[in-house]
Amino acid sequence: MVTDLFGQPLSEVIGSSDERFFDILASDSLRKNDLRVLHLGERIESEEINVIESTGETRIYWSVKLPLFNEKKEIVGLCGISTDVTEIKEALEKNRNFSSFYRALSETTRILHQPADHISPQEILSGLSQSLSDLLSTSLFCIGQIPAGGTDVEILSSTGPFQEWMNGIILSSDPSRPGGKGPAGEAIRTALPQPWLLSDPRTPDEIKERGPAFHITGSLSVTSRRREGETILLLAYFNDESMISPETAELFVRIADEVTGLLDRKKDRSIAIRLDQAREAQRIILKELLSAKTEKEIYRILSSVVSRGTKALAVEVLIPGEDCF
């Protein structure tokens, strides 16, 4: 099994040091543990993350190392038992992420479907961004919108320490502009999820330079289209590389569609309220006009109704041939 892992015959493995098969950092850590066993007689159990030099593959092991003694109780060597737990760790990480995904969807449903006629869309989306940023461990969680036929993103809500740096950038679908060269611009242009690692060659240099200071490992951008043609953008910069995955992209698409639904419902509700107000104003006008007995009363009623309906401070009705009434 060791020969298969290293891709070397047994004769090449025996007598070789860790440096030949692992990267420098891993081999240095392995050697320190070995010396503790050999010099101090310690038994060490630890997780080891090793990069195989021949393939570049990263493997995770649970390693147990203990000293070997001769009949005089002198340490003459060590015994190391390493169990490959890479697949187990990956499964646990997926389960952890799926738990976060479930909570994120649950929170999205709770926030976006609460009875909230008195709360503006920006307030609702601000609460959603903060909640999702906390659940998904992001340095930036941003929700934006592009008008139909437009190119620049209007930020509806944004949260996270990275937003201070992003404040100077106007996200755009135009690839010739700085805000259109990153994952957000690509997502807008292609209408496809854009999971980018910080090391991706397409990642703008300024983000590569500033990202590590905010512990950023990569980003994910998705879009959704509203009924009237506006584009909704979700953009997040993650601290955990494992979150930049197809599963997270699918989650974000569902959240973006939910945001689209909220904004369309809010627009429908706003139109319905204005129609109700117009009908009520019409009913009041007709009722009061029927009670009017003079021409001046008619104009007084009209000005009063217009003032109430428009919240104008003053309404002037001009009568031909007479002074302002």
C-alpha positions as CSV (number, residue, x, y, z in Angstrom):
1,M,0.0,0.0,0.0
2,V,2.9,2.4,0.8
3,T,4.5,1.6,-2.5
4,D,1.2,2.3,-4.3
5,L,0.8,5.6,-2.5
6,F,4.3,6.9,-3.3
7,G,4.4,5.3,-6.7
8,Q,7.8,3.8,-5.9
9,P,9.1,0.2,-5.4
10,L,9.9,-1.0,-1.9
11,S,13.6,-0.7,-2.5
12,E,13.2,3.0,-3.2
13,V,11.1,3.5,-0.1
14,I,13.3,1.8,2.5
15,G,16.0,4.2,3.7
16,S,14.4,7.3,2.4
17,S,13.3,10.3,4.5
18,D,9.9,12.0,4.5
19,E,11.3,14.9,2.5
20,R,11.5,12.6,-0.6
21,F,7.7,11.9,-0.6
22,F,6.0,14.9,1.1
23,D,6.2,18.6,0.8
24,I,8.6,20.6,3.0
25,L,6.1,21.8,5.6
26,A,4.5,18.4,6.0
27,S,7.8,16.5,6.2
28,D,9.1,19.0,8.8
29,S,6.1,18.5,11.0
30,L,6.4,14.7,10.6
31,R,10.1,14.8,11.6
32,K,9.3,16.9,14.8
33,N,6.8,14.3,15.9
34,D,9.2,11.5,15.1
35,L,11.9,13.1,17.3
36,R,9.5,13.5,20.2
37,V,8.8,9.8,20.1
38,L,12.5,8.8,19.7
39,H,14.0,11.3,22.3
40,L,11.2,11.6,24.8
41,G,9.5,8.3,24.5
42,E,6.1,9.9,23.9
43,R,3.1,8.2,22.2
44,I,1.6,10.7,19.7
45,E,-1.8,10.5,18.1
46,S,-2.6,13.2,15.6
47,E,-4.1,14.2,12.3
48,E,-1.6,14.6,9.6
49,I,-2.3,16.5,6.3
50,N,0.2,15.4,3.7
51,V,0.7,16.5,0.1
52,I,2.2,13.7,-2.0
53,E,5.1,15.1,-4.0
54,S,4.7,12.8,-7.0
55,T,1.0,13.6,-7.6
56,G,0.3,16.8,-5.8
57,E,-2.6,15.1,-4.1
58,T,-3.6,16.1,-0.5
59,R,-4.3,13.2,1.9
60,I,-5.4,13.2,5.5
61,Y,-4.2,10.5,8.0
62,W,-4.9,9.7,11.6
63,S,-1.4,8.8,12.8
64,V,-0.3,6.9,15.9
65,K,3.4,6.8,16.7
66,L,4.9,5.0,19.7
67,P,8.5,4.1,20.7
68,L,10.0,0.7,20.4
69,F,12.2,-0.5,23.3
70,N,14.9,-3.2,23.6
71,E,15.3,-5.5,26.6
72,K,17.1,-2.7,28.5
73,K,14.2,-0.4,28.1
74,E,16.2,1.8,25.6
75,I,14.4,3.4,22.7
76,V,15.6,1.7,19.5
77,G,13.0,2.9,17.0
78,L,9.4,3.9,16.5
79,C,6.3,2.2,15.2
80,G,4.0,4.4,13.1
81,I,0.5,3.4,12.1
82,S,-1.3,5.8,9.7
83,T,-4.9,5.4,8.7
84,D,-6.1,7.3,5.6
85,V,-9.2,9.2,6.7
86,T,-9.5,11.5,3.7
87,E,-12.8,10.2,2.6
88,I,-14.2,10.2,6.1
89,K,-13.1,13.9,6.6
90,E,-14.6,14.9,3.3
91,A,-17.9,13.2,4.2
92,L,-18.0,14.9,7.6
93,E,-17.3,18.2,5.9
94,K,-20.1,17.7,3.4
95,N,-22.5,16.8,6.3
96,R,-21.4,20.0,8.1
97,N,-22.0,22.0,4.9
98,F,-25.4,20.4,4.3
99,S,-26.4,21.3,7.8
100,S,-25.5,24.9,7.1
101,F,-27.4,24.7,3.8
102,Y,-30.6,23.5,5.5
103,R,-30.4,26.3,8.1
104,A,-29.7,28.8,5.3
105,L,-32.8,27.8,3.3
106,S,-34.9,27.7,6.5
107,E,-33.8,31.2,7.4
108,T,-34.4,32.5,3.9
109,T,-37.9,31.1,3.9
110,R,-38.6,32.6,7.4
111,I,-37.3,36.1,6.5
112,L,-38.6,36.4,3.0
113,H,-42.1,35.0,3.7
114,Q,-42.9,36.8,7.0
115,P,-45.9,39.2,7.0
116,A,-44.0,42.4,6.4
117,D,-46.1,45.0,4.5
118,H,-44.7,47.7,6.7
119,I,-41.1,46.7,6.1
120,S,-39.2,47.8,3.0
121,P,-37.5,45.3,0.7
122,Q,-34.1,46.8,1.6
123,E,-34.7,46.2,5.3
124,I,-35.8,42.6,4.7
125,L,-32.8,41.9,2.4
126,S,-30.4,43.5,4.9
127,G,-31.6,41.1,7.6
128,L,-31.3,38.2,5.2
129,S,-27.7,39.1,4.2
130,Q,-26.6,39.4,7.8
131,S,-28.2,36.0,8.7
132,L,-26.7,34.1,5.7
133,S,-23.3,35.7,6.2
134,D,-23.2,34.4,9.8
135,L,-24.5,30.9,8.8
136,L,-22.1,30.5,5.9
137,S,-19.0,32.2,7.3
138,T,-18.5,34.8,4.6
139,S,-16.3,37.9,4.5
140,L,-18.9,39.5,2.2
141,F,-22.5,38.6,1.4
142,C,-24.0,41.0,-1.2
143,I,-27.4,41.2,-2.9
144,G,-27.7,43.5,-5.9
145,Q,-30.0,44.3,-8.8
146,I,-29.4,45.5,-12.4
147,P,-32.3,47.3,-14.1
148,A,-33.6,45.8,-17.3
149,G,-31.3,46.8,-20.1
150,G,-28.7,48.3,-17.6
151,T,-25.1,47.3,-16.8
152,D,-24.4,48.6,-13.3
153,V,-25.4,46.8,-10.1
154,E,-27.4,48.6,-7.5
155,I,-26.5,47.1,-4.1
156,L,-29.7,46.3,-2.2
157,S,-27.9,44.9,0.9
158,S,-24.3,44.0,1.8
159,T,-22.6,42.8,5.0
160,G,-19.2,41.5,6.1
161,P,-15.7,43.0,6.7
162,F,-14.8,42.8,3.0
163,Q,-17.5,45.3,2.0
164,E,-15.4,48.2,3.2
165,W,-13.0,47.5,0.4
166,M,-15.8,46.6,-2.1
167,N,-17.5,49.9,-1.5
168,G,-15.3,51.6,-4.0
169,I,-16.1,49.2,-6.8
170,I,-19.2,49.4,-8.9
171,L,-20.1,45.8,-9.9
172,S,-21.1,45.6,-13.6
173,S,-21.8,43.3,-16.5
174,D,-19.4,45.4,-18.6
175,P,-16.1,43.4,-18.9
176,S,-14.1,46.6,-19.8
177,R,-14.8,48.0,-16.3
178,P,-13.0,47.0,-13.1
179,G,-16.3,45.8,-11.5
180,G,-17.1,43.7,-14.5
181,K,-13.9,41.6,-14.6
182,G,-14.6,39.4,-11.6
183,P,-17.0,36.6,-10.8
184,A,-20.0,38.9,-10.4
185,G,-19.6,40.3,-14.0
186,E,-19.2,36.8,-15.4
187,A,-22.3,35.5,-13.6
188,I,-24.3,38.4,-15.0
189,R,-23.1,37.9,-18.5
190,T,-23.5,34.1,-18.6
191,A,-26.5,33.7,-16.2
192,L,-24.5,30.7,-14.8
193,P,-23.1,30.2,-11.3
194,Q,-19.5,31.3,-11.0
195,P,-17.5,29.5,-8.2
196,W,-14.0,31.0,-8.3
197,L,-11.1,30.1,-6.0
198,L,-8.8,32.9,-5.1
199,S,-6.1,31.2,-7.1
200,D,-8.2,31.1,-10.2
201,P,-6.3,33.0,-13.0
202,R,-9.5,34.9,-13.8
203,T,-9.7,36.5,-10.3
204,P,-8.7,40.2,-10.5
205,D,-5.2,40.9,-9.1
206,E,-6.5,43.4,-6.5
207,I,-8.8,40.8,-5.0
208,K,-5.9,38.3,-4.9
209,E,-3.8,40.9,-3.1
210,R,-6.4,42.0,-0.6
211,G,-8.2,38.7,-0.1
212,P,-5.8,36.9,2.2
213,A,-6.0,39.8,4.7
214,F,-9.7,38.9,5.1
215,H,-9.1,35.1,5.1
216,I,-10.8,34.8,1.7
217,T,-10.4,31.5,-0.2
218,G,-12.8,32.2,-3.1
219,S,-16.1,33.5,-4.1
220,L,-19.5,32.4,-5.6
221,S,-21.8,34.5,-7.7
222,V,-25.3,33.6,-9.1
223,T,-28.1,35.5,-10.8
224,S,-31.8,35.3,-11.2
225,R,-34.1,37.2,-13.5
226,R,-37.2,39.1,-12.3
227,R,-40.5,39.2,-14.2
228,E,-39.9,42.7,-15.6
229,G,-36.3,41.9,-16.8
230,E,-34.2,43.1,-13.8
231,T,-31.3,40.8,-12.8
232,I,-30.8,39.8,-9.2
233,L,-27.2,39.1,-8.2
234,L,-26.0,37.2,-5.1
235,L,-22.2,37.5,-4.4
236,A,-20.3,36.0,-1.5
237,Y,-16.7,35.8,-0.6
238,F,-16.0,32.7,1.6
239,N,-13.4,31.9,4.3
240,D,-13.8,28.2,3.8
241,E,-12.8,26.7,0.5
242,S,-15.1,23.7,0.9
243,M,-18.1,26.0,0.6
244,I,-17.2,26.9,-3.0
245,S,-18.9,23.9,-4.5
246,P,-21.7,22.9,-6.9
247,E,-23.9,22.2,-3.8
248,T,-23.4,25.8,-2.6
249,A,-24.1,27.1,-6.1
250,E,-27.4,25.2,-6.1
251,L,-28.3,26.7,-2.7
252,F,-27.5,30.2,-3.9
253,V,-29.6,29.8,-7.1
254,R,-32.6,28.9,-4.9
255,I,-32.0,31.8,-2.6
256,A,-31.7,34.2,-5.6
257,D,-35.0,32.9,-6.9
258,E,-36.6,33.5,-3.5
259,V,-35.3,37.1,-3.5
260,T,-36.7,37.6,-7.0
261,G,-40.0,36.3,-5.7
262,L,-40.0,38.7,-2.8
263,L,-39.3,41.7,-4.9
264,D,-42.0,40.8,-7.5
265,R,-44.5,40.2,-4.7
266,K,-43.6,43.6,-3.1
267,K,-44.1,45.3,-6.5
268,D,-47.4,43.6,-7.0
269,R,-48.5,44.6,-3.5
270,S,-47.4,48.2,-4.0
271,I,-49.5,48.4,-7.2
272,A,-52.5,46.8,-5.5
273,I,-52.2,49.4,-2.7
274,R,-52.1,52.3,-5.1
275,L,-55.1,50.9,-7.0
276,D,-57.1,50.6,-3.7
277,Q,-56.1,54.2,-2.8
278,A,-57.2,55.4,-6.2
279,R,-60.5,53.7,-5.9
280,E,-61.1,55.1,-2.4
281,A,-60.2,58.6,-3.6
282,Q,-62.6,58.2,-6.5
283,R,-65.4,57.1,-4.1
284,I,-64.8,60.0,-1.8
285,I,-64.8,62.5,-4.7
286,L,-68.1,61.2,-6.1
287,K,-69.7,61.3,-2.6
288,E,-68.5,64.8,-1.9
289,L,-69.3,66.1,-5.3
290,L,-72.8,64.9,-5.0
291,S,-73.2,66.9,-1.9
292,A,-71.9,70.1,-3.4
293,K,-74.4,72.9,-4.0
294,T,-72.2,75.6,-5.7
295,E,-69.4,75.7,-8.2
296,K,-67.0,77.0,-5.6
297,E,-67.8,74.0,-3.4
298,I,-67.0,71.7,-6.2
299,Y,-63.5,73.3,-6.6
300,R,-63.0,73.3,-2.9
301,I,-63.8,69.5,-2.8
302,L,-61.5,68.8,-5.7
303,S,-58.6,70.7,-4.1
304,S,-59.2,69.0,-0.8
305,V,-59.2,65.5,-2.3
306,V,-56.1,66.2,-4.4
307,S,-54.3,67.5,-1.3
308,R,-55.1,64.4,0.7
309,G,-54.3,62.0,-2.1
310,T,-51.0,63.6,-3.0
311,K,-50.0,64.9,0.5
312,A,-49.4,68.3,-1.2
313,L,-49.0,71.2,1.2
314,A,-51.3,73.4,-1.0
315,V,-53.4,73.0,-4.1
316,E,-54.6,75.9,-6.2
317,V,-57.6,75.7,-8.5
318,L,-57.7,78.3,-11.2
319,I,-61.1,79.4,-12.5
320,P,-61.1,81.2,-15.9
321,G,-61.9,84.8,-15.5
322,E,-61.7,84.8,-11.7
323,D,-59.0,85.0,-9.1
324,C,-57.3,81.9,-7.7
325,F,-59.7,80.0,-5.5
